Amino acid sequence: MVTINLTDNDFDKCVEITRLQQEENVRQKHQTKYGQLLGLTFEQTLQGCLGEQALAHYFKFNYQYLAYDKSRYDILGYEVRTTYYPTGCLLTHPEPDDKPGMYIAVTFDKNELVATLQGWSSLKRCNIRQDNWRSGPNWRYPCFAMPQDQLIPMEMLPATKELIAHQQNMVAA
């Protein structure tokens, strides 16, 4: 596990990014495959932004708002899934709802502004264990829920081509 402390400025930046994303959702009339109108709620989107900001800090990457692009990964070729629950699982969906790649589980303490990068897994590995399948009234939408004890440690996270290019640009600068 890796712990990342966010600042008040980081939080404010995520609020602004969330606001811009919500405006785009309304303009573009985005809708999820699970019937939620206009994408996710403000709080759910903010939760995701906070996890993405934490991963950006981990890689010394400048996190900023980018217009929606279904083919783009969240941060440097990785997908980020964030929860406010300290024991929360890594949630993924079958393809094509989620794209192939590496998914990083982040738990976030909103009171302390502390993110914990719990670990990672590939989408394929997440979605192969039928005992991790969740659906029904207690779940907002059907998904695979990989417990933290099944995650691979962050120290074993393979580099993506985007991360390698970012690191090379940092060295060259």
N, C-alpha and C positions, 0 to 999 in steps of 0.2 A: 504494500500500500504506500501511496505517496500522498502527502498532505500539502495543500496549496492554500495560502491565506490570500483572500481577495481584499481589496481596499474599498472604501466607500465610493471612490471614483470608479472602480471596476463595476460595482453594483449599479451606479447611476448610468454608466455606459450600457450595461445590459438592459436596463429599463428603457433607454432610448432605442436600442436595437429592437427590442420587443415591440415598442410602439410602432416603429417603422415596418416591422414584419406584419403587425396586425392591420395597419393601413393598406399594405399590399394585399393581404388576404381579402379585405373588403373590396378593393378595386378589381382584383382578378377573380373574385367570387370563388375562391378556393374551397374545396370540400374534400374531406377524407373519404376513404373507401368504407369507413365504419359509420358514415351518416352524420358526422359532426359538421355542422355548417361553419364556414369560414375558418377551417383549420382547427387549431387548438385554442383554448382560452388564454387570456393574457398571462395568468399565473403559470400555466403549463409551459407556455412559450418562454417565459422568464426563467423558469427552472432549467430548461434546456440551454438557454443562453449562458447561465451561470456556470454550468458544467463545461460548455465550450470555451468560455473565458478562462476557466481553470486549466484546461488542457493547453490552451494557447500560451498561458504563463509557463507551463511545464516545458514547452518547446521554444520559449522566448520568441513567440510569434505575435504579430500585431493583429488582434481580433477586431473585426469591423463588420458593419452591416454590408451584406451583399444581397442583391435581389434574388428571389427564389430561382433555383435551377435544380430540377430533380436529379440530374446526373452528377452534381457536385457533392463531394463529401463534406462533412462538417468542418473539420480542421485537418489540414495537411494530409488528406487521404484516409482519415479515420472517421468513423461515426461515433458520436457521443450519446450516451443515454444517462440522464441524470434523475435522481430521486431525492426527496427530502427525508426519506426513511433510512435511518442508519443501517438497517439490515436489509435494505432493498435489493432486489434482483436486477440482473441485466435483462431488459425486455427487448425481444426481437419478434419479427413477423416473417412468415414464409415469403419467398420470392414470388412475385415481383414487388410486393409491398415494401420490402427492404431489399436493398441492393447488396450483392456479395461484397465482402470486405471484413475489416477488423472493427469490432465494436468495443468501446471502452465504457465500463460502468463507473459512474461518479455518484457518490453520495454527498449531499450538500447540507450543511448546518446554516440555515438562513440567519439565525440570531447572531452567530459568531463569524459569519462570512468565511467559513472554512469548507473547502472541498477536499474530499478524499478520493483519489483515483484508486478504486478497489481492485482493478485488474481488467483483463480483456479476454475476448474470445472471437474466433471467426464466426460469421453468420452460419456457415455450414455446421460447425460444431455446436453452436447454440441450438440450432433447429433440428438436430438429429435425435435428441433425447425426448421421447414421448412422455416420460414422467415429468418433464418440465412444461408440458402444454397446459395452459390455463384458459378457461372460458367460463361463462356463466354470469350470474347476477353480481358477483363480487368483483368482476373485471370490467373495465370500461370498454375493452375490445379484446377479442381472442389474441393470444400471443404465447410465445415461449418465455418462460421466466427462469433464467439460470441463476441459482443461488451463488452467493459470493464465494463459497468454499469450492465451487467448480471453476472459478475464473483462473486464468493464467496470470502470474505476477507481472506488474508493469515492467520490471527489469528484463523480461523476456519478450517485450513487444518488438516485432520486426519493424524495420524502417520502411516506409512507403517511398515511392519515387518523389512525391511532393515534399516529404520531410528531408530527404537527402538533398534535393535542390535548395530548400530553405537553409539547411546547415551550410551548404557550399556558399550560398550568397552571404551568410553571416561572416564566414571566414574571409571572403573576398572584400567585404566592406571595411 
